[in-house]
C-alpha cells in the first residue's frame, strides 16, 4: 500500500492514476500517524519550495520511521528537491536533508554562448546516466521525459540520472531506500511507467 502524501503542493490525481496503471494500491494519509500502514511513501509536488514547510517534524519523523523499517521513499519534482537540504527558492525552509546540497534556480542563459533560456524549463528533455541504478533499469540513455520546473537539485552522491538545461542537474537520485525524480513520471509516457514499475519492484 503506497502512501501518496498530500501537503497542498500539486495535483495528486494524475500521480494516483499512473500508479494505478502500474498496479499499485494507493491511499492518501490523513496525518503522519497514518503512514504506519504504508509499504512505500511518495512525496509529489509542483510549484514553490515554500509549500514543503507543511512537511514539519511529525511528517519527517513518520517518514524516517518508515525508512528505518525498510520502506522506500520517492520524491517527485518538488518532492525530489525536498530530499535535499534546502532551496534558494525559500531560504528559510529546510529540506529533508537525506541528500546533500542546495537546490538552485535554473540559469537564464546558456553558459559559453549567452543564448537565452526560458525558465521554467517546460517540455521534453533527455536523460543521461552517470552510473547504473535499479530505478532506471531498462531505460535507455537519451530517453525523453517531461519537465516543468524552475529550480533543480545539484549533482550529488546519489545522482543516477541527469539532464542538462544551462548545465547539468539531478534528474534522478537513488541512495539506499531514498529515490527522487525531477521530471514527472505521470507525464513521461512509457519511460515514466518503467521507472515507477522499477521503484515498485523494490517494494514487492
Residue frames as a rotation matrix with the C-alpha (Angstrom) as fourth column:
UNK 1
0.581 0.814 0.000 0.00
0.814 -0.581 0.000 0.00
0.000 0.000 -1.000 0.00
UNK 2
-0.457 -0.790 0.407 1.62
0.810 -0.560 -0.177 3.23
0.368 0.249 0.896 -1.19
UNK 3
0.274 0.468 -0.840 1.09
0.752 -0.649 -0.116 6.44
-0.599 -0.600 -0.530 0.80
UNK 4
-0.193 -0.228 0.954 0.77
0.809 -0.588 0.023 9.44
0.555 0.776 0.298 -1.52
UNK 5
-0.363 -0.041 -0.931 1.40
0.829 -0.470 -0.303 12.42
-0.425 -0.882 0.205 0.75
UNK 6
0.219 0.526 0.821 -0.85
0.743 -0.636 0.209 15.43
0.633 0.564 -0.531 0.19
UNK 7
-0.232 -0.340 -0.911 0.73
0.855 -0.518 -0.024 18.60
-0.464 -0.785 0.411 1.57
UNK 8
0.589 0.656 -0.472 -1.09
0.349 -0.734 -0.583 21.00
-0.729 0.178 -0.661 -0.73
UNK 9
-0.071 -0.739 -0.670 1.57
-0.509 -0.551 0.661 21.12
-0.858 0.388 -0.337 -3.45
UNK 10
-0.843 -0.311 -0.439 0.20
-0.519 0.258 0.815 19.53
-0.140 0.915 -0.379 -6.56
UNK 11
0.203 0.910 -0.362 -2.39
-0.969 0.240 0.058 17.57
0.139 0.339 0.930 -8.40
UNK 12
-0.491 -0.398 0.775 -2.38
-0.621 0.784 0.009 14.12
-0.611 -0.477 -0.632 -6.83
UNK 13
0.513 0.839 0.183 -5.00
-0.467 0.452 -0.760 12.82
-0.720 0.305 0.623 -9.25
UNK 14
0.680 -0.277 -0.679 -2.62
-0.653 0.194 -0.732 12.24
0.335 0.941 -0.049 -12.18
UNK 15
-0.469 -0.873 0.133 0.01
-0.828 0.383 -0.410 10.60
0.307 -0.302 -0.903 -9.96
UNK 16
-0.286 0.456 0.843 -2.62
-0.569 0.627 -0.532 8.36
-0.771 -0.632 0.081 -8.39
UNK 17
0.733 0.628 -0.264 -3.89
-0.550 0.318 -0.772 7.40
-0.400 0.711 0.579 -11.83
UNK 18
0.320 -0.679 -0.660 -0.49
-0.730 0.267 -0.629 6.40
0.604 0.683 -0.411 -13.20
UNK 19
-0.639 -0.505 0.581 0.30
-0.765 0.493 -0.414 4.41
-0.077 -0.709 -0.701 -10.05
UNK 20
0.189 0.800 0.569 -2.93
-0.501 0.577 -0.645 2.51
-0.845 -0.163 0.510 -10.59
UNK 21
0.747 0.083 -0.659 -1.84
-0.661 0.194 -0.725 1.84
0.067 0.977 0.200 -14.17
UNK 22
-0.179 -0.874 -0.451 1.27
-0.635 0.453 -0.626 0.04
0.752 0.174 -0.636 -12.93
UNK 23
0.115 0.382 -0.917 -0.66
0.208 0.893 0.398 -1.99
0.971 -0.236 0.023 -10.38
UNK 24
-0.869 -0.484 -0.102 -0.07
0.212 -0.179 -0.961 -0.06
0.447 -0.856 0.258 -7.17
UNK 25
0.294 0.889 -0.350 -2.61
0.823 -0.050 0.566 0.32
0.486 -0.455 -0.747 -4.39
UNK 26
-0.683 -0.551 0.480 -2.57
0.357 -0.825 -0.438 3.92
0.637 -0.127 0.760 -3.22
UNK 27
0.435 0.797 -0.419 -4.02
0.867 -0.245 0.433 5.89
0.243 -0.552 -0.798 -0.33
UNK 28
-0.077 -0.395 0.915 -3.65
0.048 -0.919 -0.392 9.46
0.996 0.014 0.090 0.90
UNK 29
-0.401 -0.105 -0.910 -2.71
0.858 0.306 -0.413 9.57
0.321 -0.946 -0.032 4.60
UNK 30
0.609 0.713 0.349 -4.80
0.494 -0.684 0.537 11.98
0.621 -0.154 -0.768 6.67
UNK 31
0.806 -0.424 0.413 -1.88
-0.588 -0.647 0.486 12.66
0.061 -0.635 -0.770 9.00
UNK 32
-0.137 -0.976 -0.172 1.64
-0.908 0.193 -0.372 11.43
0.396 0.106 -0.912 9.83
UNK 33
-0.377 0.018 0.926 0.29
-0.677 0.677 -0.289 8.67
-0.632 -0.736 -0.243 12.06
UNK 34
0.671 0.733 0.113 -1.49
-0.411 0.494 -0.766 7.21
-0.617 0.468 0.633 9.04
UNK 35
0.249 -0.674 -0.696 1.86
-0.911 0.082 -0.405 6.34
0.330 0.735 -0.593 7.42
UNK 36
-0.202 -0.393 0.897 2.17
-0.795 0.601 0.084 3.33
-0.572 -0.696 -0.434 9.72
UNK 37
0.394 0.444 0.805 0.46
0.030 0.869 -0.494 1.04
-0.919 0.219 0.329 7.19
UNK 38
0.753 -0.118 -0.648 2.45
-0.639 -0.368 -0.676 2.24
-0.159 0.922 -0.352 4.18
UNK 39
0.663 -0.584 0.469 4.75
0.554 0.804 0.218 -0.16
-0.504 0.116 0.856 2.33
UNK 40
-0.427 -0.770 0.474 6.23
0.903 -0.394 0.173 2.83
0.053 0.501 0.864 0.49
UNK 41
0.284 0.458 -0.843 5.89
0.533 -0.806 -0.258 6.62
-0.797 -0.376 -0.473 0.61
UNK 42
-0.225 -0.302 0.926 5.68
0.935 -0.334 0.118 9.09
0.274 0.893 0.358 -2.28
UNK 43
0.022 0.152 -0.988 6.11
0.445 -0.887 -0.127 12.85
-0.895 -0.437 -0.087 -1.79
UNK 44
0.097 0.058 0.994 4.95
0.989 -0.122 -0.090 14.54
0.116 0.991 -0.069 -5.03
UNK 45
0.203 0.092 -0.975 4.68
0.508 -0.861 0.025 18.27
-0.837 -0.501 -0.222 -5.64
UNK 46
-0.032 -0.234 0.972 4.64
0.898 -0.434 -0.074 21.15
0.439 0.870 0.224 -8.09
UNK 47
0.784 0.403 0.472 5.13
0.250 -0.901 0.354 24.85
0.568 -0.160 -0.807 -7.52
UNK 48
0.336 -0.624 0.705 7.09
-0.586 -0.725 -0.362 26.64
0.737 -0.292 -0.610 -4.80
UNK 49
-0.386 -0.599 -0.702 9.50
0.231 0.674 -0.702 25.04
0.893 -0.433 -0.122 -2.33
UNK 50
-0.711 0.178 0.680 7.77
-0.638 -0.568 -0.519 27.03
0.294 -0.803 0.518 0.41
UNK 51
0.310 0.935 -0.173 4.93
-0.775 0.354 0.524 24.51
0.551 -0.028 0.834 0.25
UNK 52
0.051 -0.345 -0.937 7.20
0.202 0.923 -0.329 21.86
0.978 -0.173 0.116 1.79
UNK 53
-0.687 -0.237 0.687 7.03
-0.542 -0.464 -0.701 23.79
0.485 -0.854 0.190 5.06
UNK 54
0.325 0.920 0.221 3.86
-0.894 0.222 0.389 21.77
0.309 -0.324 0.894 5.68
UNK 55
0.589 -0.208 -0.781 6.04
0.147 0.978 -0.150 18.67
0.795 -0.026 0.607 6.00
UNK 56
0.327 -0.400 0.856 7.02
-0.818 -0.574 0.044 19.54
0.474 -0.714 -0.515 9.55
UNK 57
-0.551 -0.729 0.406 8.58
-0.831 0.431 -0.352 17.41
0.081 -0.531 -0.843 12.26
UNK 58
0.055 0.596 0.801 5.65
-0.547 0.689 -0.475 14.99
-0.835 -0.412 0.364 12.70
UNK 59
0.922 0.263 -0.285 5.76
-0.370 0.376 -0.849 14.11
-0.116 0.889 0.444 8.98
UNK 60
0.197 -0.937 -0.287 9.56
-0.791 0.021 -0.611 13.91
0.579 0.348 -0.738 8.92
UNK 61
-0.443 -0.326 0.836 9.60
-0.830 0.501 -0.245 11.65
-0.339 -0.802 -0.492 11.97
UNK 62
0.436 0.708 0.556 6.96
-0.383 0.705 -0.597 9.36
-0.815 0.047 0.578 10.48
UNK 63
0.867 -0.163 -0.472 8.78
-0.442 0.189 -0.877 9.15
0.232 0.968 0.092 7.13
UNK 64
-0.175 -0.979 0.102 12.10
-0.897 0.116 -0.428 8.41
0.407 -0.167 -0.898 8.86
UNK 65
-0.165 0.207 0.964 10.39
-0.678 0.686 -0.263 5.64
-0.716 -0.697 0.027 10.81
UNK 66
0.859 0.510 0.035 9.20
-0.295 0.550 -0.781 4.13
-0.418 0.661 0.623 7.54
UNK 67
0.489 -0.760 -0.428 12.73
-0.645 0.016 -0.764 4.26
0.587 0.650 -0.482 6.13
UNK 68
-0.396 -0.661 0.637 14.14
-0.918 0.288 -0.272 2.63
-0.004 -0.693 -0.721 9.26
UNK 69
0.074 0.530 0.845 11.59
-0.411 0.788 -0.459 -0.15
-0.908 -0.314 0.276 8.80
UNK 70
-0.667 -0.503 0.550 12.79
0.238 0.556 0.797 -0.75
-0.706 0.662 -0.251 5.25
UNK 71
0.357 0.863 0.357 10.01
0.754 -0.040 -0.656 1.11
-0.552 0.503 -0.665 3.43
UNK 72
-0.521 -0.703 0.485 11.23
0.851 -0.379 0.364 3.14
-0.072 0.602 0.795 0.42
UNK 73
0.218 0.465 -0.858 10.63
0.321 -0.864 -0.387 6.83
-0.922 -0.191 -0.338 -0.18
UNK 74
-0.331 -0.258 0.908 10.16
0.944 -0.092 0.318 8.52
0.002 0.962 0.274 -3.58
UNK 75
-0.073 0.275 -0.959 10.09
0.215 -0.934 -0.284 12.27
-0.974 -0.227 0.009 -4.18
UNK 76
-0.023 0.155 0.988 8.72
0.996 0.085 0.010 13.72
-0.083 0.984 -0.157 -7.43
UNK 77
0.260 0.046 0.965 9.55
0.505 -0.858 -0.095 17.21
0.823 0.512 -0.246 -8.77
UNK 78
0.190 -0.178 0.965 9.43
-0.674 -0.738 -0.004 19.49
0.714 -0.650 -0.260 -5.69
UNK 79
0.952 0.188 0.243 9.38
-0.305 0.675 0.672 16.22
-0.038 -0.714 0.699 -3.75
UNK 80
0.531 -0.846 -0.037 12.85
0.732 0.481 -0.483 15.43
0.427 0.230 0.875 -5.10
UNK 81
-0.039 -0.563 0.825 14.08
-0.010 -0.826 -0.564 18.91
0.999 -0.030 0.027 -4.18
UNK 82
0.625 0.369 0.688 12.72
-0.664 -0.212 0.717 18.40
0.411 -0.905 0.113 -0.66
UNK 83
0.887 -0.333 -0.320 15.03
0.408 0.890 0.204 15.40
0.217 -0.311 0.925 -0.25
UNK 84
-0.058 -0.953 0.298 17.97
0.596 -0.273 -0.755 17.85
0.801 0.133 0.584 -0.31
UNK 85
-0.549 -0.292 -0.783 19.00
0.836 -0.218 -0.504 20.29
-0.024 -0.931 0.364 2.41
UNK 86
0.022 0.601 -0.799 17.02
0.343 -0.755 -0.559 23.23
-0.939 -0.262 -0.223 1.06
UNK 87
0.066 0.063 0.996 16.43
0.994 -0.093 -0.060 25.55
0.088 0.994 -0.068 -1.88
UNK 88
-0.886 -0.402 -0.232 17.30
0.411 -0.912 0.009 29.16
-0.215 -0.087 0.973 -2.67
UNK 89
-0.454 0.810 0.371 13.64
0.260 -0.277 0.925 29.49
0.852 0.517 -0.085 -3.69
UNK 90
0.716 0.643 0.271 12.69
-0.136 -0.251 0.958 29.50
0.685 -0.723 -0.092 0.00
UNK 91
-0.204 -0.979 0.020 15.86
-0.229 0.028 -0.973 30.08
0.952 -0.203 -0.230 2.07
UNK 92
-0.411 0.063 0.910 14.05
-0.897 -0.206 -0.391 29.84
0.163 -0.977 0.141 5.39
UNK 93
0.677 0.713 0.182 12.64
-0.725 0.688 0.000 26.37
-0.125 -0.132 0.983 4.71
UNK 94
-0.391 -0.849 0.355 14.75
-0.775 0.512 0.371 23.29
-0.497 -0.130 -0.858 5.42
UNK 95
0.090 0.333 -0.939 14.58
-0.772 0.619 0.146 20.24
0.629 0.711 0.313 3.22
UNK 96
0.956 0.284 -0.074 14.52
-0.199 0.812 0.549 16.66
0.216 -0.510 0.833 4.49
UNK 97
0.403 -0.892 0.206 18.31
-0.911 -0.370 0.183 16.62
-0.087 -0.262 -0.961 4.20
UNK 98
0.632 -0.192 0.751 18.83
0.000 0.969 0.247 12.96
-0.775 -0.156 0.612 3.24
UNK 99
0.471 -0.541 0.696 20.69
0.864 0.127 -0.486 14.20
0.175 0.831 0.528 0.13
UNK 100
-0.072 -0.601 -0.796 23.50
0.653 -0.631 0.418 16.75
-0.754 -0.490 0.438 0.45
UNK 101
-0.826 -0.332 0.456 23.30
0.562 -0.547 0.620 20.08
0.044 0.768 0.639 -1.36
UNK 102
-0.315 0.690 -0.651 21.00
0.116 -0.653 -0.748 23.02
-0.942 -0.311 0.126 -2.00
UNK 103
0.050 0.441 0.896 18.63
0.968 0.200 -0.153 23.36
-0.246 0.875 -0.417 -4.96
UNK 104
-0.515 -0.302 -0.802 19.01
0.142 -0.953 0.268 26.48
-0.846 0.024 0.533 -7.09
UNK 105
0.517 0.747 -0.417 17.29
-0.233 -0.347 -0.909 28.33
-0.824 0.567 -0.006 -9.91
UNK 106
0.328 -0.337 0.882 17.99
0.856 0.501 -0.127 27.27
-0.399 0.797 0.453 -13.45
UNK 107
-0.582 -0.643 -0.497 20.11
0.371 -0.755 0.541 29.77
-0.723 0.130 0.678 -15.43
UNK 108
0.472 0.758 -0.451 18.57
-0.005 -0.509 -0.861 32.32
-0.882 0.408 -0.236 -17.76
UNK 109
0.590 -0.357 -0.724 21.33
-0.807 -0.296 -0.511 31.89
-0.032 0.886 -0.463 -20.34
UNK 110
0.950 -0.304 -0.078 23.40
0.278 0.931 -0.238 29.08
0.145 0.204 0.968 -21.80
UNK 111
0.537 -0.820 -0.199 26.95
-0.113 -0.304 0.946 29.25
-0.836 -0.486 -0.256 -20.41
UNK 112
-0.356 -0.813 0.461 29.52
0.469 0.272 0.840 29.94
-0.808 0.515 0.285 -23.10
UNK 113
-0.552 0.204 0.808 27.09
0.801 -0.138 0.582 31.21
0.230 0.969 -0.087 -25.73
UNK 114
-0.928 0.244 -0.283 24.87
-0.064 -0.850 -0.522 33.55
-0.368 -0.466 0.805 -23.75
UNK 115
-0.680 0.726 -0.106 21.83
-0.020 0.126 0.992 32.17
0.733 0.676 -0.072 -25.59
UNK 116
-0.473 0.571 0.671 18.67
-0.874 -0.404 -0.271 32.94
0.116 -0.714 0.690 -23.63
UNK 117
-0.860 0.247 -0.445 16.90
0.262 0.965 0.029 30.10
0.437 -0.092 -0.895 -21.88
UNK 118
-0.047 0.921 0.387 13.24
-0.490 -0.359 0.794 30.08
0.870 -0.153 0.468 -20.93
UNK 119
-0.923 -0.125 -0.364 12.63
0.260 0.494 -0.830 29.48
0.284 -0.860 -0.423 -17.26
UNK 120
0.236 -0.115 0.965 10.66
-0.549 0.803 0.230 27.50
-0.802 -0.584 0.126 -16.21
UNK 121
-0.799 -0.490 -0.349 12.09
-0.595 0.556 0.581 24.57
-0.090 0.672 -0.735 -18.12
UNK 122
0.050 0.911 0.409 8.97
-0.506 0.376 -0.776 23.01
-0.861 -0.168 0.480 -19.58
UNK 123
0.595 0.257 -0.761 8.69
-0.799 0.293 -0.526 20.14
0.088 0.921 0.380 -22.01
UNK 124
0.984 -0.169 0.050 10.59
0.169 0.986 0.002 17.04
-0.050 0.006 0.999 -23.06
UNK 125
0.368 -0.930 -0.020 14.29
-0.916 -0.359 -0.179 16.54
0.160 0.084 -0.984 -22.45
UNK 126
0.457 -0.256 -0.852 16.73
-0.187 0.909 -0.373 13.64
0.869 0.330 0.368 -22.50
UNK 127
0.907 -0.154 0.393 18.28
-0.358 0.214 0.909 11.59
-0.224 -0.965 0.139 -19.71
UNK 128
0.136 -0.896 -0.422 21.90
-0.462 0.320 -0.827 10.61
0.877 0.307 -0.370 -19.18
UNK 129
0.968 0.235 -0.085 23.08
-0.066 0.569 0.819 8.03
0.241 -0.788 0.567 -16.65
UNK 130
0.251 -0.934 0.254 26.38
-0.893 -0.325 -0.312 8.55
0.374 -0.149 -0.915 -14.81
UNK 131
-0.849 -0.485 0.209 26.06
-0.528 0.795 -0.298 5.07
-0.022 -0.364 -0.931 -13.29
UNK 132
-0.518 0.683 -0.516 23.68
0.091 0.643 0.760 2.12
0.851 0.346 -0.395 -13.39
UNK 133
-0.796 0.329 0.508 20.74
-0.591 -0.236 -0.772 2.07
-0.134 -0.914 0.383 -10.99
UNK 134
-0.755 0.622 0.208 17.76
0.559 0.776 -0.293 -0.06
-0.343 -0.105 -0.933 -10.11
UNK 135
-0.121 0.780 -0.614 15.46
0.108 -0.605 -0.789 2.93
-0.987 -0.161 -0.011 -10.57
UNK 136
0.224 0.141 -0.964 16.32
-0.824 -0.502 -0.265 3.33
-0.521 0.854 0.003 -14.26
UNK 137
-0.612 -0.403 0.680 16.78
-0.076 0.886 0.457 -0.32
-0.787 0.228 -0.573 -15.15
UNK 138
-0.193 0.529 0.826 15.58
0.858 0.500 -0.119 -0.89
-0.476 0.686 -0.550 -18.71
UNK 139
0.841 0.423 -0.337 15.60
0.243 -0.852 -0.463 2.83
-0.483 0.308 -0.820 -19.60
UNK 140
0.298 -0.749 0.592 17.98
0.947 0.156 -0.280 3.78
0.117 0.644 0.756 -22.43
UNK 141
-0.362 -0.515 -0.777 20.28
0.487 -0.815 0.314 6.78
-0.795 -0.264 0.546 -22.30
UNK 142
-0.999 0.011 -0.038 18.79
-0.037 -0.604 0.796 9.56
-0.014 0.797 0.604 -24.39
UNK 143
-0.360 0.931 -0.069 15.21
0.889 0.364 0.279 8.66
0.285 0.039 -0.958 -23.43
UNK 144
-0.635 0.207 0.745 12.86
-0.079 -0.976 0.203 11.62
0.769 0.070 0.636 -23.18
UNK 145
-0.333 0.572 -0.750 10.98
0.943 0.223 -0.248 12.64
0.025 -0.789 -0.613 -20.04
UNK 146
0.199 0.569 0.798 8.72
0.522 -0.750 0.405 15.59
0.829 0.336 -0.446 -19.26
UNK 147
-0.612 -0.507 -0.607 9.81
0.789 -0.343 -0.510 18.54
0.051 -0.791 0.610 -17.10
UNK 148
0.361 0.585 0.726 8.08
0.361 -0.806 0.469 21.54
0.860 0.093 -0.502 -15.57
UNK 149
0.575 -0.262 -0.775 10.41
0.796 -0.040 0.604 23.31
-0.189 -0.964 0.185 -13.12
UNK 150
0.815 -0.325 0.479 12.37
-0.119 -0.904 -0.411 26.47
0.567 0.278 -0.776 -12.43
UNK 151
0.257 -0.721 0.644 14.66
-0.961 -0.119 0.251 25.08
-0.105 -0.683 -0.723 -9.71
UNK 152
0.676 -0.103 -0.729 16.78
-0.214 0.920 -0.329 21.95
0.705 0.379 0.600 -9.70
UNK 153
0.904 -0.375 0.205 18.95
-0.086 0.311 0.947 19.86
-0.418 -0.873 0.249 -7.43
UNK 154
0.219 -0.908 -0.356 22.75
-0.970 -0.242 0.019 19.80
-0.103 0.342 -0.934 -7.81
UNK 155
0.297 -0.263 -0.918 24.68
-0.265 0.901 -0.344 16.68
0.917 0.345 0.198 -8.70
UNK 156
0.323 -0.065 0.944 25.05
-0.946 -0.015 0.323 14.62
-0.007 -0.998 -0.066 -5.54
UNK 157
-0.644 -0.621 0.447 26.39
-0.659 0.747 0.087 11.31
-0.388 -0.238 -0.890 -4.27
UNK 158
-0.350 0.600 0.720 23.12
0.168 0.796 -0.582 9.59
-0.922 -0.082 -0.379 -5.10
UNK 159
0.141 0.421 -0.896 22.64
-0.776 -0.515 -0.364 11.11
-0.615 0.747 0.254 -8.57
UNK 160
-0.327 -0.190 0.926 21.85
0.248 0.928 0.278 8.30
-0.912 0.320 -0.256 -11.02
UNK 161
0.097 0.357 0.929 20.30
0.995 -0.017 -0.097 10.35
-0.019 0.934 -0.357 -13.86
UNK 162
-0.452 -0.271 -0.850 20.96
0.301 -0.943 0.140 13.82
-0.840 -0.193 0.507 -15.20
UNK 163
0.503 0.426 0.752 19.55
0.864 -0.239 -0.443 16.24
-0.009 0.872 -0.489 -17.72
UNK 164
-0.587 -0.771 -0.247 21.05
0.735 -0.636 0.237 19.48
-0.340 -0.042 0.940 -18.97
UNK 165
0.506 0.661 0.554 19.46
0.778 -0.627 0.039 22.92
0.373 0.411 -0.831 -19.19
UNK 166
0.685 -0.392 0.614 22.07
-0.390 -0.909 -0.147 25.62
0.616 -0.139 -0.775 -18.86
UNK 167
-0.455 -0.817 0.354 24.16
-0.826 0.239 -0.510 22.99
0.333 -0.524 -0.784 -17.09
UNK 168
-0.463 0.225 -0.857 23.70
0.110 0.974 0.196 19.52
0.879 -0.004 -0.476 -15.66
UNK 169
-0.302 0.388 0.871 21.23
-0.939 -0.280 -0.200 18.91
0.166 -0.878 0.449 -12.84
UNK 170
-0.929 -0.010 0.370 19.96
-0.155 0.919 -0.363 15.87
-0.337 -0.395 -0.855 -10.99
UNK 171
-0.370 0.817 -0.443 17.12
-0.759 0.009 0.651 14.24
0.535 0.577 0.617 -12.88
UNK 172
0.694 0.559 -0.454 17.05
-0.194 0.752 0.630 11.16
0.693 -0.350 0.630 -10.69
UNK 173
-0.282 -0.754 0.593 18.56
-0.869 -0.061 -0.492 10.23
0.407 -0.654 -0.638 -7.36
UNK 174
0.734 0.426 -0.530 18.85
-0.151 0.862 0.484 6.84
0.663 -0.276 0.696 -5.65
UNK 175
-0.427 -0.827 0.366 20.56
-0.595 -0.048 -0.802 6.38
0.681 -0.561 -0.471 -2.31
UNK 176
-0.983 0.115 0.141 19.53
-0.023 0.693 -0.721 3.23
-0.180 -0.712 -0.679 -0.50
UNK 177
-0.381 0.920 0.091 15.78
0.873 0.391 -0.292 3.40
-0.304 -0.032 -0.952 0.12
UNK 178
0.128 0.376 -0.918 15.60
0.129 -0.924 -0.360 7.07
-0.983 -0.072 -0.167 -0.91
UNK 179
-0.487 -0.216 0.846 14.77
0.851 0.101 0.515 7.89
-0.197 0.971 0.134 -4.55
UNK 180
0.052 0.525 -0.850 13.71
0.132 -0.847 -0.515 11.03
-0.990 -0.085 -0.113 -6.38
UNK 181
-0.225 -0.012 0.974 12.68
0.968 0.109 0.225 12.19
-0.109 0.994 -0.013 -9.85
UNK 182
-0.714 -0.030 -0.700 12.83
0.069 -0.997 -0.028 15.80
-0.697 -0.069 0.714 -11.01
UNK 183
-0.848 0.435 -0.304 10.73
-0.401 -0.150 0.904 15.00
0.347 0.888 0.301 -14.08
UNK 184
-0.146 0.897 0.418 7.08
-0.890 0.066 -0.452 13.98
-0.433 -0.438 0.788 -13.94
UNK 185
-0.932 -0.237 0.273 6.77
-0.126 0.920 0.370 10.21
-0.339 0.311 -0.888 -14.47
UNK 186
-0.173 0.959 0.223 2.99
0.433 0.278 -0.857 10.56
-0.884 -0.052 -0.464 -14.77
UNK 187
0.692 0.379 -0.614 3.55
-0.301 -0.621 -0.723 12.71
-0.656 0.686 -0.315 -17.89
UNK 188
-0.121 -0.925 -0.361 6.55
-0.860 -0.084 0.503 10.84
-0.495 0.372 -0.786 -19.32
UNK 189
0.393 0.376 -0.839 4.85
-0.855 0.486 -0.182 8.02
0.340 0.789 0.512 -21.19
UNK 190
0.787 -0.054 -0.615 6.47
0.042 0.999 -0.033 4.57
0.616 0.000 0.788 -21.28
UNK 191
-0.294 -0.956 -0.006 9.66
0.149 -0.040 -0.988 5.80
0.944 -0.291 0.154 -19.61
UNK 192
-0.402 0.218 0.889 7.75
-0.817 -0.523 -0.241 7.17
0.413 -0.824 0.388 -16.64
UNK 193
0.706 0.709 0.001 5.80
-0.657 0.654 0.375 3.93
0.265 -0.265 0.927 -16.31
UNK 194
0.461 -0.610 -0.645 9.01
0.236 0.785 -0.573 1.87
0.856 0.112 0.505 -16.41
UNK 195
-0.563 -0.708 0.426 10.65
-0.192 -0.390 -0.901 3.96
0.804 -0.589 0.084 -13.70
UNK 196
-0.059 0.627 0.777 7.61
-0.984 -0.167 0.060 3.62
0.167 -0.761 0.627 -11.44
UNK 197
0.836 0.307 -0.455 7.50
-0.287 0.951 0.115 -0.13
0.468 0.034 0.883 -12.06
UNK 198
-0.026 -0.936 -0.352 11.15
0.216 0.338 -0.916 -0.33
0.976 -0.100 0.194 -11.08
UNK 199
-0.606 -0.179 0.775 10.50
-0.610 -0.519 -0.598 1.57
0.510 -0.836 0.205 -7.86
UNK 200
0.381 0.843 0.381 7.51
-0.920 0.305 0.246 -0.59
0.091 -0.444 0.891 -7.01
UNK 201
0.572 -0.205 -0.794 9.52
-0.135 0.931 -0.338 -3.72
0.809 0.301 0.505 -7.78
UNK 202
-0.556 -0.826 0.098 11.84
-0.175 0.001 -0.985 -2.95
0.813 -0.564 -0.145 -4.91
UNK 203
-0.320 0.543 0.776 8.85
-0.947 -0.179 -0.265 -2.98
-0.005 -0.820 0.572 -2.56
UNK 204
0.684 0.701 -0.201 7.45
-0.715 0.700 0.009 -6.24
0.147 0.137 0.980 -3.85
